[in-house]
Amino acid sequence: MKVTLLELYRRKAGLTVRELAVKTGYVANLFSQVEHGHRRSWPVFRQRVAEAFGVPEKDIFTAEGGLKSIGIDALLKAAE
């Protein structure tokens, strides 16, 4: 099982999908679709999300604009 880095950053920041959507200027439904991989991100979206977390886009998104993800096992191991 995997989790997207977008969801990981959002949860680590203690934000709901709705709160992050408002912070980045999008509606929650659209944001949720991107976060769950049902809709592809676009350059302005990626830029706003990265700015909201204070990280480079490449930390969350692939060069093609897809979402990076991490396996739950790797995530748990890193937390040890």
N, C-alpha and C positions, 0 to 999 in steps of 0.2 A: 504494500500500500504506500502511496506517495501523497505528499502535500505540496502545494505550490509555494514558492517563496513569497509570492504576493500575500497569500493567506497567512503564512508564517510571520511576515513583517507586520501585517495588520493585527494579528492576535497578540504579538509581542508588545505592540503599541497600546493594547487595550481598547482597540476601536472595533465597533461593529461595522458591517458592510455599509449600513446607512450613514454612519458618522464619517467614514472615509470617503464615501461617495460625495457627501456634502462638502467635505474639505477639499476635494479635487474638482468640484463643479459638475458632477454627474449624478444621475438618478440611481438609486440603489439597485433597481432591477438590471439596468445596463451593466453596472459595476459587477454585480453578482455573476452575470453571464460571462464576463471576461475572466473573473477569478476562477470560475469552475470550468473554463476551457470551452464553453459553448459559443463564444464569440471571440474573434481575434482582436487583439489590441491594435491601436494606431499610434503614430508618433506623438501627438499631443497628449494622449492618455498616458503613455509611458513616461513622458516628461513630467506631467503633473504628479503621478504616483511617486516617481523617484524623488521629486522635490518634497513631497509630503513626508517622506521618510528620511530625507537628507542623505540619500545614497545615490551612486551612479545607476543609470538604467540597467547597465550590464549585470548588476547584482541581482536583479529580479527577472529580467527579460533576456531572451536569446537575441542574437544579432538579427534574426528574421522577425522578431517581435512576439515570438511565442513565450509562454511562461516557463521559467525554470522551476524544477521541482526537486524534492529530496525524499528519499525513502525514509519511512518511519524508523526502521532499524538504525540507519545511519544517524538520524536525528537523536535518537535515544542514546546511542553510543557517544555522540558528541557532548551530550549533557552530563555524562558521567564524570 
